[in-house]
Amino acid sequence: MTELPAASFRTDGPEDWHRVHPISPLVRGWVAVAAVLVLFGRNSLDSVFYSNSNSSGAPAGVILAVVGVAVVVFSLAFYLSWRFTRYQVTDSQVHINSGIVFRQQRRARIDRVQAIDVVQPLLARFFGLAELKFEVADGGKSAIKLSFLKLEEAKRLRAAILARAAGVHVDPAAPQDVTEAPERHVLALAPGRIIGSVLLSGLSAVSVAVVAVAVALGVWSGEFAVFLGFVPILIGLAASYWKGVTRDFNFRVAVSPDGVRLHYGMLETRSQTIPPGRVQAVGISQGPFWRPFGWYRVHVNVAGYGADRADNGNRTVLLPAGTLQEVMAVLALVFPEPGVPNPVDVFTAGLRGPGNTEGFVHSPRSARWIDPLAWRYNAFRATDTALLCRHGILFRRLQVVPHERTQSLSLRQGPLMAALGLVDFELHSTAGPIQPLVHHMALDAGRRLFDEQAVRAATARRIHAVEHWLAQPQAQPQEGPHAR
């Protein structure tokens, strides 16, 4: 990877404020404008072209006057919204002031930035605009949005914020504009892979079940009208297929000094940047329909994203459908030090199981009474840098948590598990799709793992205390042993 250029960055002073693009309110509120125009415009045209003495609708002049007033009101509201929205980026914080009647002031510390996205909805792409959205480390409750800026300005601002979060210092005597850090291509997913992964997802199982029920009811009742009742459900399923394809279309992974960059989307495009060291946990999963093709899905926990419900969980996806080799390539970007000399063998054993190959410790034989099928798949292994948790047989999951990202630990045991000498080990990460868990461990193994993991986590946190990843020399992530 190319290092950031040795240049300082322009800093806003106390009196330096900027405004978003003038047409930003229109890009945000075009749906309301379109609804008014469609509602009243259609009535107006009907009155003009189809008016007669028996018409009971409002006169065309009244409708046109209402439309005119609506246009004026919307224009004034859009102007005031733009006029009262300002932002400022200093060395330490981002300030956003907005609101007309109810004023809102938002501030976020740059050193707490977890990830930054540049989002372009379809209409914004038409005007060459983009929304800048970045998260801070509080579970996804303080997402800061700047809507909308010129695409070049959004990228420049993202680069400046990431550089300051990385610990690059500003020279007040010679400020310069920052340029976006270069990126190196890692991998891209073909459209056929994206379409196939959606068609072979759990959504297809639901679709087949709905069609089967519709056919069975239609045959049983002998009435074609029965099928009409399933039309809304089928339309919803079709929309889910369309969303799944367009959401991950043109998925690309790259790496830069800023961190891991993800590019994806068909209609709404998103350029997502996750700075180094911000990933709290990695989860790799595989469903039964993907197993013949060897595809896996990779999720991550990032502190600022939280549960990621606002974007259907897509922002926590590091790889929507990748082969084992591609999984290893993206793991090397967010987890460059696996802590074992043979990472490919270890992670392959963790993904495919079963048994205790490559050092994985699985559940004891007594676990067969409560987990007869998956007891040999439930296992764990601790490396020098992370804890690997494996569980599931139909839906296989491997969860990786760096030791320094361990939040807390717990052991759980119910009456039946106590009688069998079993315990569940749970490792708490930040809020997200990954909840690391080892099912049905032997009681002694669980207690030993609890004590050892607490020591490993405390030691790793002392070693990795620095959050400014460019403030000191750091080994650049390479595809290294993962890609072998």
Contacts in CASP RR format, 6 or more apart in sequence:
PFRMAT RR
TARGET T0000
AUTHOR 0000-0000-0000
METHOD contacts of the structure
MODEL  1
MTELPAASFRTDGPEDWHRVHPISPLVRGWVAVAAVLVLFGRNSLDSVFY
SNSNSSGAPAGVILAVVGVAVVVFSLAFYLSWRFTRYQVTDSQVHINSGI
VFRQQRRARIDRVQAIDVVQPLLARFFGLAELKFEVADGGKSAIKLSFLK
LEEAKRLRAAILARAAGVHVDPAAPQDVTEAPERHVLALAPGRIIGSVLL
SGLSAVSVAVVAVAVALGVWSGEFAVFLGFVPILIGLAASYWKGVTRDFN
FRVAVSPDGVRLHYGMLETRSQTIPPGRVQAVGISQGPFWRPFGWYRVHV
NVAGYGADRADNGNRTVLLPAGTLQEVMAVLALVFPEPGVPNPVDVFTAG
LRGPGNTEGFVHSPRSARWIDPLAWRYNAFRATDTALLCRHGILFRRLQV
VPHERTQSLSLRQGPLMAALGLVDFELHSTAGPIQPLVHHMALDAGRRLF
DEQAVRAATARRIHAVEHWLAQPQAQPQEGPHAR
1 184 0 8 1.000
1 255 0 8 1.000
1 256 0 8 1.000
1 257 0 8 1.000
1 476 0 8 1.000
1 477 0 8 1.000
2 181 0 8 1.000
2 182 0 8 1.000
2 184 0 8 1.000
2 256 0 8 1.000
2 257 0 8 1.000
3 257 0 8 1.000
4 163 0 8 1.000
4 166 0 8 1.000
4 168 0 8 1.000
4 181 0 8 1.000
4 257 0 8 1.000
4 470 0 8 1.000
5 179 0 8 1.000
7 176 0 8 1.000
7 178 0 8 1.000
7 179 0 8 1.000
8 168 0 8 1.000
8 169 0 8 1.000
8 170 0 8 1.000
8 171 0 8 1.000
8 174 0 8 1.000
8 175 0 8 1.000
8 176 0 8 1.000
9 160 0 8 1.000
9 163 0 8 1.000
9 164 0 8 1.000
9 168 0 8 1.000
9 170 0 8 1.000
9 175 0 8 1.000
9 176 0 8 1.000
9 177 0 8 1.000
9 178 0 8 1.000
10 160 0 8 1.000
10 175 0 8 1.000
10 176 0 8 1.000
10 177 0 8 1.000
10 178 0 8 1.000
11 89 0 8 1.000
11 90 0 8 1.000
11 91 0 8 1.000
11 170 0 8 1.000
11 172 0 8 1.000
11 175 0 8 1.000
12 18 0 8 1.000
12 88 0 8 1.000
12 89 0 8 1.000
12 90 0 8 1.000
13 88 0 8 1.000
13 90 0 8 1.000
16 88 0 8 1.000
17 86 0 8 1.000
17 87 0 8 1.000
17 88 0 8 1.000
17 97 0 8 1.000
18 86 0 8 1.000
18 87 0 8 1.000
18 88 0 8 1.000
19 82 0 8 1.000
19 83 0 8 1.000
19 85 0 8 1.000
19 86 0 8 1.000
19 87 0 8 1.000
20 82 0 8 1.000
20 85 0 8 1.000
20 87 0 8 1.000
20 146 0 8 1.000
20 147 0 8 1.000
20 148 0 8 1.000
20 149 0 8 1.000
21 127 0 8 1.000
21 129 0 8 1.000
21 148 0 8 1.000
21 149 0 8 1.000
21 150 0 8 1.000
22 82 0 8 1.000
23 127 0 8 1.000
23 129 0 8 1.000
23 148 0 8 1.000
24 81 0 8 1.000
24 82 0 8 1.000
24 85 0 8 1.000
24 129 0 8 1.000
24 147 0 8 1.000
24 148 0 8 1.000
25 77 0 8 1.000
25 78 0 8 1.000
25 79 0 8 1.000
25 81 0 8 1.000
25 82 0 8 1.000
26 33 0 8 1.000
26 78 0 8 1.000
27 121 0 8 1.000
27 123 0 8 1.000
27 124 0 8 1.000
27 127 0 8 1.000
27 129 0 8 1.000
27 147 0 8 1.000
27 148 0 8 1.000
28 147 0 8 1.000
28 148 0 8 1.000
29 78 0 8 1.000
30 123 0 8 1.000
32 74 0 8 1.000
33 74 0 8 1.000
36 67 0 8 1.000
36 70 0 8 1.000
36 74 0 8 1.000
37 67 0 8 1.000
40 63 0 8 1.000
40 66 0 8 1.000
40 67 0 8 1.000
40 70 0 8 1.000
41 63 0 8 1.000
41 67 0 8 1.000
43 57 0 8 1.000
43 58 0 8 1.000
43 63 0 8 1.000
44 60 0 8 1.000
44 61 0 8 1.000
44 63 0 8 1.000
44 64 0 8 1.000
44 67 0 8 1.000
47 55 0 8 1.000
47 57 0 8 1.000
47 58 0 8 1.000
47 59 0 8 1.000
47 60 0 8 1.000
47 61 0 8 1.000
47 63 0 8 1.000
48 60 0 8 1.000
51 60 0 8 1.000
77 100 0 8 1.000
80 100 0 8 1.000
81 98 0 8 1.000
81 99 0 8 1.000
81 100 0 8 1.000
84 97 0 8 1.000
84 98 0 8 1.000
84 99 0 8 1.000
84 100 0 8 1.000
84 103 0 8 1.000
85 96 0 8 1.000
85 97 0 8 1.000
85 98 0 8 1.000
85 99 0 8 1.000
86 96 0 8 1.000
86 97 0 8 1.000
86 98 0 8 1.000
87 94 0 8 1.000
87 95 0 8 1.000
87 96 0 8 1.000
87 97 0 8 1.000
87 146 0 8 1.000
88 94 0 8 1.000
88 95 0 8 1.000
89 95 0 8 1.000
89 157 0 8 1.000
89 160 0 8 1.000
89 161 0 8 1.000
91 110 0 8 1.000
91 164 0 8 1.000
91 170 0 8 1.000
92 109 0 8 1.000
92 110 0 8 1.000
92 111 0 8 1.000
92 164 0 8 1.000
93 107 0 8 1.000
93 108 0 8 1.000
93 109 0 8 1.000
93 110 0 8 1.000
94 106 0 8 1.000
94 107 0 8 1.000
94 108 0 8 1.000
94 110 0 8 1.000
94 134 0 8 1.000
94 144 0 8 1.000
94 161 0 8 1.000
95 105 0 8 1.000
95 106 0 8 1.000
95 107 0 8 1.000
96 104 0 8 1.000
96 105 0 8 1.000
96 106 0 8 1.000
96 107 0 8 1.000
96 144 0 8 1.000
96 146 0 8 1.000
97 103 0 8 1.000
97 104 0 8 1.000
97 105 0 8 1.000
97 106 0 8 1.000
98 104 0 8 1.000
98 106 0 8 1.000
106 142 0 8 1.000
106 144 0 8 1.000
108 134 0 8 1.000
108 136 0 8 1.000
108 142 0 8 1.000
108 144 0 8 1.000
109 136 0 8 1.000
110 161 0 8 1.000
110 164 0 8 1.000
110 165 0 8 1.000
111 164 0 8 1.000
111 165 0 8 1.000
111 167 0 8 1.000
111 467 0 8 1.000
111 468 0 8 1.000
112 136 0 8 1.000
112 137 0 8 1.000
112 138 0 8 1.000
113 134 0 8 1.000
113 135 0 8 1.000
113 136 0 8 1.000
113 161 0 8 1.000
113 162 0 8 1.000
113 165 0 8 1.000
113 275 0 8 1.000
114 134 0 8 1.000
114 135 0 8 1.000
114 136 0 8 1.000
114 137 0 8 1.000
114 274 0 8 1.000
114 275 0 8 1.000
114 278 0 8 1.000
114 302 0 8 1.000
114 303 0 8 1.000
114 304 0 8 1.000
114 305 0 8 1.000
115 134 0 8 1.000
115 135 0 8 1.000
115 272 0 8 1.000
115 273 0 8 1.000
115 274 0 8 1.000
115 275 0 8 1.000
115 278 0 8 1.000
115 302 0 8 1.000
115 304 0 8 1.000
115 305 0 8 1.000
115 315 0 8 1.000
116 132 0 8 1.000
116 133 0 8 1.000
116 134 0 8 1.000
116 135 0 8 1.000
116 158 0 8 1.000
116 161 0 8 1.000
116 162 0 8 1.000
116 272 0 8 1.000
116 273 0 8 1.000
116 275 0 8 1.000
117 131 0 8 1.000
117 132 0 8 1.000
117 133 0 8 1.000
117 134 0 8 1.000
117 270 0 8 1.000
117 271 0 8 1.000
117 272 0 8 1.000
117 273 0 8 1.000
117 315 0 8 1.000
118 130 0 8 1.000
118 131 0 8 1.000
118 132 0 8 1.000
118 133 0 8 1.000
118 151 0 8 1.000
118 154 0 8 1.000
118 155 0 8 1.000
118 158 0 8 1.000
118 270 0 8 1.000
118 271 0 8 1.000
118 272 0 8 1.000
119 130 0 8 1.000
119 131 0 8 1.000
119 132 0 8 1.000
119 133 0 8 1.000
119 268 0 8 1.000
119 269 0 8 1.000
119 270 0 8 1.000
119 271 0 8 1.000
120 128 0 8 1.000
120 129 0 8 1.000
120 130 0 8 1.000
120 131 0 8 1.000
120 151 0 8 1.000
120 268 0 8 1.000
120 269 0 8 1.000
120 270 0 8 1.000
121 131 0 8 1.000
121 267 0 8 1.000
121 268 0 8 1.000
122 267 0 8 1.000
122 268 0 8 1.000
124 130 0 8 1.000
124 131 0 8 1.000
124 148 0 8 1.000
125 269 0 8 1.000
127 148 0 8 1.000
128 150 0 8 1.000
128 151 0 8 1.000
129 148 0 8 1.000
129 149 0 8 1.000
129 150 0 8 1.000
129 151 0 8 1.000
130 148 0 8 1.000
130 149 0 8 1.000
130 150 0 8 1.000
130 151 0 8 1.000
130 154 0 8 1.000
130 155 0 8 1.000
131 145 0 8 1.000
131 146 0 8 1.000
131 147 0 8 1.000
131 148 0 8 1.000
131 149 0 8 1.000
131 154 0 8 1.000
132 145 0 8 1.000
132 146 0 8 1.000
132 147 0 8 1.000
132 149 0 8 1.000
132 154 0 8 1.000
132 157 0 8 1.000
132 158 0 8 1.000
133 143 0 8 1.000
133 144 0 8 1.000
133 145 0 8 1.000
133 146 0 8 1.000
134 143 0 8 1.000
134 144 0 8 1.000
134 158 0 8 1.000
134 161 0 8 1.000
135 142 0 8 1.000
135 143 0 8 1.000
135 144 0 8 1.000
135 302 0 8 1.000
135 303 0 8 1.000
135 304 0 8 1.000
135 305 0 8 1.000
136 142 0 8 1.000
136 144 0 8 1.000
136 304 0 8 1.000
137 303 0 8 1.000
137 304 0 8 1.000
138 303 0 8 1.000
138 304 0 8 1.000
139 303 0 8 1.000
139 304 0 8 1.000
139 305 0 8 1.000
139 306 0 8 1.000
139 430 0 8 1.000
139 431 0 8 1.000
140 304 0 8 1.000
140 305 0 8 1.000
140 306 0 8 1.000
140 431 0 8 1.000
143 304 0 8 1.000
143 310 0 8 1.000
146 154 0 8 1.000
146 157 0 8 1.000
148 154 0 8 1.000
149 157 0 8 1.000
155 180 0 8 1.000
155 271 0 8 1.000
156 177 0 8 1.000
156 178 0 8 1.000
156 179 0 8 1.000
156 180 0 8 1.000
158 180 0 8 1.000
158 258 0 8 1.000
158 273 0 8 1.000
159 178 0 8 1.000
159 179 0 8 1.000
159 180 0 8 1.000
159 181 0 8 1.000
159 258 0 8 1.000
160 178 0 8 1.000
162 181 0 8 1.000
162 258 0 8 1.000
162 259 0 8 1.000
162 273 0 8 1.000
162 275 0 8 1.000
163 178 0 8 1.000
163 181 0 8 1.000
163 258 0 8 1.000
163 470 0 8 1.000
164 170 0 8 1.000
165 275 0 8 1.000
165 468 0 8 1.000
166 257 0 8 1.000
166 258 0 8 1.000
166 275 0 8 1.000
166 468 0 8 1.000
166 469 0 8 1.000
166 470 0 8 1.000
166 471 0 8 1.000
167 468 0 8 1.000
167 469 0 8 1.000
167 470 0 8 1.000
167 471 0 8 1.000
168 470 0 8 1.000
168 471 0 8 1.000
181 256 0 8 1.000
181 257 0 8 1.000
181 258 0 8 1.000
182 256 0 8 1.000
183 254 0 8 1.000
183 255 0 8 1.000
183 256 0 8 1.000
183 261 0 8 1.000
184 254 0 8 1.000
184 255 0 8 1.000
184 256 0 8 1.000
185 252 0 8 1.000
185 253 0 8 1.000
185 254 0 8 1.000
186 253 0 8 1.000
186 254 0 8 1.000
186 255 0 8 1.000
186 329 0 8 1.000
186 330 0 8 1.000
186 333 0 8 1.000
186 479 0 8 1.000
187 252 0 8 1.000
187 253 0 8 1.000
187 326 0 8 1.000
187 329 0 8 1.000
187 330 0 8 1.000
188 250 0 8 1.000
188 251 0 8 1.000
188 252 0 8 1.000
188 253 0 8 1.000
189 248 0 8 1.000
189 251 0 8 1.000
189 252 0 8 1.000
189 320 0 8 1.000
189 321 0 8 1.000
189 322 0 8 1.000
191 249 0 8 1.000
191 250 0 8 1.000
193 295 0 8 1.000
193 321 0 8 1.000
193 322 0 8 1.000
194 245 0 8 1.000
194 248 0 8 1.000
194 249 0 8 1.000
194 251 0 8 1.000
194 320 0 8 1.000
194 321 0 8 1.000
195 245 0 8 1.000
196 321 0 8 1.000
197 248 0 8 1.000
197 290 0 8 1.000
197 295 0 8 1.000
197 320 0 8 1.000
197 321 0 8 1.000
198 241 0 8 1.000
198 244 0 8 1.000
198 245 0 8 1.000
198 248 0 8 1.000
199 241 0 8 1.000
200 289 0 8 1.000
200 290 0 8 1.000
200 293 0 8 1.000
201 289 0 8 1.000
202 289 0 8 1.000
203 237 0 8 1.000
203 240 0 8 1.000
203 241 0 8 1.000
204 289 0 8 1.000
205 289 0 8 1.000
206 237 0 8 1.000
207 234 0 8 1.000
207 237 0 8 1.000
210 230 0 8 1.000
210 233 0 8 1.000
210 234 0 8 1.000
210 237 0 8 1.000
211 234 0 8 1.000
213 230 0 8 1.000
214 226 0 8 1.000
214 227 0 8 1.000
214 230 0 8 1.000
217 226 0 8 1.000
218 224 0 8 1.000
218 226 0 8 1.000
218 227 0 8 1.000
243 312 0 8 1.000
245 266 0 8 1.000
246 265 0 8 1.000
246 266 0 8 1.000
246 267 0 8 1.000
246 268 0 8 1.000
247 264 0 8 1.000
247 265 0 8 1.000
247 266 0 8 1.000
247 312 0 8 1.000
247 314 0 8 1.000
248 264 0 8 1.000
248 265 0 8 1.000
248 314 0 8 1.000
248 317 0 8 1.000
248 320 0 8 1.000
248 321 0 8 1.000
249 264 0 8 1.000
249 265 0 8 1.000
249 266 0 8 1.000
250 263 0 8 1.000
250 264 0 8 1.000
250 265 0 8 1.000
250 266 0 8 1.000
250 269 0 8 1.000
251 262 0 8 1.000
251 263 0 8 1.000
251 264 0 8 1.000
251 265 0 8 1.000
251 319 0 8 1.000
251 320 0 8 1.000
252 262 0 8 1.000
252 263 0 8 1.000
252 264 0 8 1.000
253 260 0 8 1.000
253 261 0 8 1.000
253 262 0 8 1.000
253 318 0 8 1.000
253 319 0 8 1.000
253 329 0 8 1.000
253 330 0 8 1.000
253 333 0 8 1.000
254 260 0 8 1.000
254 261 0 8 1.000
254 262 0 8 1.000
254 263 0 8 1.000
255 261 0 8 1.000
255 333 0 8 1.000
255 477 0 8 1.000
256 273 0 8 1.000
257 470 0 8 1.000
258 273 0 8 1.000
258 275 0 8 1.000
259 273 0 8 1.000
259 274 0 8 1.000
259 275 0 8 1.000
259 276 0 8 1.000
259 333 0 8 1.000
260 273 0 8 1.000
260 274 0 8 1.000
260 276 0 8 1.000
260 318 0 8 1.000
260 330 0 8 1.000
260 333 0 8 1.000
260 334 0 8 1.000
261 271 0 8 1.000
261 272 0 8 1.000
261 273 0 8 1.000
261 274 0 8 1.000
262 270 0 8 1.000
262 271 0 8 1.000
262 272 0 8 1.000
262 273 0 8 1.000
262 274 0 8 1.000
262 318 0 8 1.000
263 269 0 8 1.000
263 270 0 8 1.000
263 271 0 8 1.000
263 272 0 8 1.000
264 270 0 8 1.000
264 272 0 8 1.000
264 314 0 8 1.000
272 315 0 8 1.000
274 300 0 8 1.000
274 302 0 8 1.000
274 334 0 8 1.000
275 469 0 8 1.000
276 469 0 8 1.000
276 474 0 8 1.000
276 477 0 8 1.000
277 334 0 8 1.000
277 469 0 8 1.000
278 302 0 8 1.000
278 303 0 8 1.000
279 300 0 8 1.000
279 301 0 8 1.000
279 302 0 8 1.000
279 334 0 8 1.000
279 335 0 8 1.000
279 405 0 8 1.000
280 300 0 8 1.000
280 301 0 8 1.000
280 302 0 8 1.000
280 303 0 8 1.000
280 401 0 8 1.000
280 402 0 8 1.000
280 405 0 8 1.000
280 429 0 8 1.000
280 430 0 8 1.000
281 300 0 8 1.000
281 301 0 8 1.000
281 399 0 8 1.000
281 400 0 8 1.000
281 401 0 8 1.000
281 402 0 8 1.000
281 405 0 8 1.000
281 429 0 8 1.000
281 430 0 8 1.000
281 434 0 8 1.000
281 436 0 8 1.000
282 298 0 8 1.000
282 299 0 8 1.000
282 300 0 8 1.000
282 301 0 8 1.000
282 318 0 8 1.000
282 331 0 8 1.000
282 334 0 8 1.000
282 335 0 8 1.000
282 399 0 8 1.000
282 400 0 8 1.000
282 401 0 8 1.000
282 434 0 8 1.000
283 298 0 8 1.000
283 299 0 8 1.000
283 300 0 8 1.000
283 397 0 8 1.000
283 398 0 8 1.000
283 399 0 8 1.000
283 400 0 8 1.000
283 433 0 8 1.000
283 434 0 8 1.000
284 296 0 8 1.000
284 297 0 8 1.000
284 298 0 8 1.000
284 299 0 8 1.000
284 327 0 8 1.000
284 347 0 8 1.000
284 351 0 8 1.000
284 397 0 8 1.000
284 398 0 8 1.000
284 399 0 8 1.000
284 400 0 8 1.000
285 296 0 8 1.000
285 297 0 8 1.000
285 299 0 8 1.000
285 395 0 8 1.000
285 396 0 8 1.000
285 397 0 8 1.000
285 398 0 8 1.000
286 294 0 8 1.000
286 295 0 8 1.000
286 296 0 8 1.000
286 297 0 8 1.000
286 351 0 8 1.000
286 395 0 8 1.000
286 396 0 8 1.000
287 394 0 8 1.000
287 395 0 8 1.000
287 396 0 8 1.000
288 394 0 8 1.000
288 395 0 8 1.000
290 296 0 8 1.000
290 297 0 8 1.000
290 321 0 8 1.000
294 322 0 8 1.000
294 323 0 8 1.000
294 324 0 8 1.000
295 321 0 8 1.000
295 322 0 8 1.000
295 323 0 8 1.000
296 319 0 8 1.000
296 321 0 8 1.000
296 322 0 8 1.000
296 323 0 8 1.000
296 324 0 8 1.000
296 327 0 8 1.000
296 351 0 8 1.000
297 317 0 8 1.000
297 319 0 8 1.000
297 320 0 8 1.000
297 321 0 8 1.000
297 322 0 8 1.000
298 317 0 8 1.000
298 318 0 8 1.000
298 319 0 8 1.000
298 322 0 8 1.000
298 327 0 8 1.000
298 330 0 8 1.000
298 331 0 8 1.000
299 316 0 8 1.000
299 317 0 8 1.000
299 318 0 8 1.000
299 433 0 8 1.000
299 434 0 8 1.000
300 316 0 8 1.000
300 317 0 8 1.000
300 318 0 8 1.000
300 334 0 8 1.000
300 434 0 8 1.000
301 316 0 8 1.000
301 429 0 8 1.000
301 430 0 8 1.000
301 431 0 8 1.000
301 432 0 8 1.000
301 433 0 8 1.000
301 434 0 8 1.000
302 316 0 8 1.000
302 430 0 8 1.000
303 430 0 8 1.000
304 430 0 8 1.000
305 315 0 8 1.000
305 316 0 8 1.000
305 432 0 8 1.000
306 430 0 8 1.000
306 431 0 8 1.000
306 432 0 8 1.000
307 431 0 8 1.000
307 432 0 8 1.000
307 433 0 8 1.000
308 314 0 8 1.000
308 315 0 8 1.000
308 316 0 8 1.000
308 432 0 8 1.000
308 433 0 8 1.000
313 433 0 8 1.000
316 432 0 8 1.000
316 433 0 8 1.000
318 330 0 8 1.000
318 334 0 8 1.000
319 326 0 8 1.000
319 327 0 8 1.000
319 330 0 8 1.000
324 348 0 8 1.000
324 351 0 8 1.000
325 483 0 8 1.000
327 347 0 8 1.000
327 351 0 8 1.000
328 343 0 8 1.000
328 344 0 8 1.000
328 347 0 8 1.000
328 479 0 8 1.000
328 482 0 8 1.000
328 483 0 8 1.000
329 479 0 8 1.000
329 482 0 8 1.000
329 483 0 8 1.000
331 338 0 8 1.000
331 347 0 8 1.000
331 400 0 8 1.000
331 482 0 8 1.000
332 477 0 8 1.000
332 478 0 8 1.000
332 479 0 8 1.000
332 480 0 8 1.000
332 481 0 8 1.000
332 482 0 8 1.000
332 483 0 8 1.000
333 477 0 8 1.000
334 477 0 8 1.000
335 385 0 8 1.000
335 386 0 8 1.000
335 400 0 8 1.000
335 402 0 8 1.000
336 475 0 8 1.000
336 477 0 8 1.000
336 478 0 8 1.000
337 384 0 8 1.000
337 385 0 8 1.000
338 346 0 8 1.000
338 347 0 8 1.000
338 383 0 8 1.000
338 385 0 8 1.000
338 386 0 8 1.000
338 481 0 8 1.000
338 482 0 8 1.000
339 383 0 8 1.000
339 384 0 8 1.000
339 385 0 8 1.000
339 386 0 8 1.000
340 346 0 8 1.000
340 383 0 8 1.000
340 384 0 8 1.000
341 481 0 8 1.000
342 358 0 8 1.000
342 481 0 8 1.000
343 481 0 8 1.000
343 482 0 8 1.000
344 481 0 8 1.000
344 482 0 8 1.000
344 484 0 8 1.000
345 358 0 8 1.000
346 358 0 8 1.000
346 359 0 8 1.000
346 381 0 8 1.000
346 383 0 8 1.000
346 388 0 8 1.000
347 388 0 8 1.000
347 398 0 8 1.000
347 482 0 8 1.000
349 357 0 8 1.000
349 358 0 8 1.000
349 359 0 8 1.000
349 360 0 8 1.000
350 358 0 8 1.000
350 360 0 8 1.000
350 379 0 8 1.000
350 381 0 8 1.000
350 388 0 8 1.000
350 390 0 8 1.000
350 398 0 8 1.000
351 390 0 8 1.000
351 396 0 8 1.000
351 398 0 8 1.000
352 396 0 8 1.000
353 360 0 8 1.000
353 376 0 8 1.000
353 377 0 8 1.000
353 379 0 8 1.000
353 390 0 8 1.000
353 396 0 8 1.000
354 362 0 8 1.000
354 376 0 8 1.000
354 377 0 8 1.000
354 379 0 8 1.000
355 362 0 8 1.000
355 376 0 8 1.000
355 377 0 8 1.000
355 379 0 8 1.000
356 362 0 8 1.000
356 379 0 8 1.000
358 381 0 8 1.000
359 381 0 8 1.000
360 379 0 8 1.000
360 380 0 8 1.000
360 381 0 8 1.000
360 388 0 8 1.000
360 390 0 8 1.000
361 379 0 8 1.000
361 380 0 8 1.000
361 381 0 8 1.000
361 441 0 8 1.000
361 445 0 8 1.000
362 375 0 8 1.000
362 376 0 8 1.000
362 377 0 8 1.000
362 378 0 8 1.000
362 379 0 8 1.000
363 371 0 8 1.000
363 375 0 8 1.000
363 376 0 8 1.000
363 378 0 8 1.000
363 379 0 8 1.000
363 422 0 8 1.000
363 439 0 8 1.000
363 440 0 8 1.000
363 441 0 8 1.000
363 442 0 8 1.000
364 422 0 8 1.000
364 442 0 8 1.000
365 375 0 8 1.000
366 420 0 8 1.000
366 421 0 8 1.000
366 422 0 8 1.000
367 375 0 8 1.000
367 378 0 8 1.000
367 420 0 8 1.000
367 422 0 8 1.000
367 439 0 8 1.000
367 440 0 8 1.000
368 375 0 8 1.000
369 420 0 8 1.000
370 416 0 8 1.000
370 417 0 8 1.000
370 420 0 8 1.000
370 422 0 8 1.000
370 440 0 8 1.000
371 378 0 8 1.000
371 439 0 8 1.000
371 440 0 8 1.000
373 393 0 8 1.000
374 391 0 8 1.000
374 392 0 8 1.000
374 393 0 8 1.000
374 439 0 8 1.000
375 440 0 8 1.000
377 390 0 8 1.000
377 391 0 8 1.000
377 392 0 8 1.000
377 393 0 8 1.000
377 396 0 8 1.000
378 390 0 8 1.000
378 391 0 8 1.000
378 392 0 8 1.000
378 438 0 8 1.000
378 439 0 8 1.000
378 440 0 8 1.000
378 441 0 8 1.000
379 390 0 8 1.000
379 391 0 8 1.000
379 438 0 8 1.000
380 387 0 8 1.000
380 388 0 8 1.000
380 389 0 8 1.000
380 390 0 8 1.000
380 425 0 8 1.000
380 438 0 8 1.000
380 441 0 8 1.000
380 449 0 8 1.000
381 387 0 8 1.000
381 388 0 8 1.000
382 388 0 8 1.000
382 449 0 8 1.000
382 452 0 8 1.000
382 453 0 8 1.000
382 456 0 8 1.000
385 402 0 8 1.000
385 403 0 8 1.000
385 460 0 8 1.000
386 400 0 8 1.000
386 401 0 8 1.000
386 402 0 8 1.000
386 403 0 8 1.000
387 400 0 8 1.000
387 401 0 8 1.000
387 403 0 8 1.000
387 406 0 8 1.000
387 427 0 8 1.000
387 436 0 8 1.000
387 453 0 8 1.000
387 456 0 8 1.000
388 398 0 8 1.000
388 399 0 8 1.000
388 400 0 8 1.000
389 398 0 8 1.000
389 399 0 8 1.000
389 400 0 8 1.000
389 401 0 8 1.000
389 427 0 8 1.000
389 436 0 8 1.000
389 437 0 8 1.000
389 438 0 8 1.000
390 396 0 8 1.000
390 397 0 8 1.000
390 398 0 8 1.000
390 399 0 8 1.000
390 438 0 8 1.000
391 397 0 8 1.000
391 437 0 8 1.000
391 438 0 8 1.000
391 439 0 8 1.000
399 434 0 8 1.000
399 435 0 8 1.000
399 436 0 8 1.000
399 437 0 8 1.000
401 427 0 8 1.000
401 429 0 8 1.000
401 436 0 8 1.000
402 460 0 8 1.000
403 453 0 8 1.000
403 456 0 8 1.000
403 457 0 8 1.000
403 459 0 8 1.000
403 460 0 8 1.000
403 461 0 8 1.000
404 457 0 8 1.000
404 460 0 8 1.000
404 461 0 8 1.000
404 463 0 8 1.000
404 464 0 8 1.000
405 429 0 8 1.000
405 430 0 8 1.000
406 427 0 8 1.000
406 428 0 8 1.000
406 429 0 8 1.000
406 453 0 8 1.000
406 456 0 8 1.000
406 457 0 8 1.000
406 460 0 8 1.000
407 427 0 8 1.000
407 428 0 8 1.000
407 429 0 8 1.000
407 430 0 8 1.000
408 427 0 8 1.000
408 428 0 8 1.000
409 425 0 8 1.000
409 426 0 8 1.000
409 427 0 8 1.000
409 428 0 8 1.000
409 450 0 8 1.000
409 453 0 8 1.000
409 454 0 8 1.000
409 457 0 8 1.000
410 425 0 8 1.000
410 426 0 8 1.000
410 428 0 8 1.000
411 423 0 8 1.000
411 424 0 8 1.000
411 425 0 8 1.000
411 426 0 8 1.000
411 446 0 8 1.000
411 447 0 8 1.000
411 450 0 8 1.000
412 423 0 8 1.000
412 424 0 8 1.000
412 426 0 8 1.000
413 422 0 8 1.000
413 423 0 8 1.000
413 424 0 8 1.000
413 443 0 8 1.000
417 423 0 8 1.000
417 424 0 8 1.000
417 440 0 8 1.000
421 442 0 8 1.000
421 443 0 8 1.000
422 440 0 8 1.000
422 441 0 8 1.000
422 442 0 8 1.000
422 443 0 8 1.000
423 440 0 8 1.000
423 441 0 8 1.000
423 442 0 8 1.000
423 443 0 8 1.000
423 446 0 8 1.000
423 447 0 8 1.000
424 437 0 8 1.000
424 438 0 8 1.000
424 439 0 8 1.000
424 440 0 8 1.000
424 441 0 8 1.000
425 437 0 8 1.000
425 438 0 8 1.000
425 441 0 8 1.000
425 446 0 8 1.000
425 449 0 8 1.000
425 450 0 8 1.000
426 435 0 8 1.000
426 436 0 8 1.000
426 437 0 8 1.000
426 438 0 8 1.000
427 436 0 8 1.000
427 437 0 8 1.000
427 453 0 8 1.000
428 436 0 8 1.000
429 435 0 8 1.000
429 436 0 8 1.000
438 446 0 8 1.000
438 449 0 8 1.000
441 449 0 8 1.000
466 472 0 8 1.000
END
